[in-house]
Amino acid sequence: MDAVVGTSLFSGRFRSFSKMKFPVEECWLCPLNFSAHWILVIVDIPTLTLVLIDPMGNEDYYDRKVLRNWRNFLKMMGRSTESWQVRTLQHHKQQDSSSCGVLVLKFAERFILTGNAEEVLTTAEAMKQCRGQIACTLLKNRGNAEDYCLVCSMLESDAERSMIEMVQCGTCLRWAHFECAKYCDPHSDYKCSKCS
């Protein structure tokens, strides 16, 4: 799950998710940014568990808020909220004030590979090496931001429809869903709010 959606969901700002397609995967990796600090929530559907990892080791600060907002989201989606719990994983703590984002990515990677986060090193040298690896991976696998709606930042505006109707801004050439752009006249030129 991308960080914008994950942070909104676990912050309790999920009213706009009604058009979101509920992921079918059994495990969701959710990097979250709270007040310029990154944490990781792993949603484990089969075990009804939220795995919470704060690089600074302050999981107790977030656990009730994350669980409460998750249950509220499930309730909104018409799903059962019973039996969900929060647990943490053992991990080395962040040693500086700027590596929380790098550590969240490394914790997620290690969790996918091994189911734990203990092996992730947090030394200055390890963080330098991780930053280089992440930069190379991002450059190698970069996507095309122009494929996403410039209003809602999603590919699909309606999970129930098989056809995605989008309109292109005549100035910046970015795309927006008809609904998001409030576009109804296919014979008129469209300019997004940033270009008009």
Secondary structure, DSSP 8 states (H G I E B T S, - for coil): --HHHHHHHHHT--GGGGGS-----SEEEEEEEETTEEEEEEEETTTTEEEEE-TTS-HHHHHHHHHHHHHHHHHHTT---TT-EEEE-------SSS-HHHHHHHHHHHHHHHS--TT---SHHHHHHHHHHHHHHHHHT---GGGS-TTT--S-S-TT-SS--EEE-TTT--EEEHHHHT---TTS----TTT-
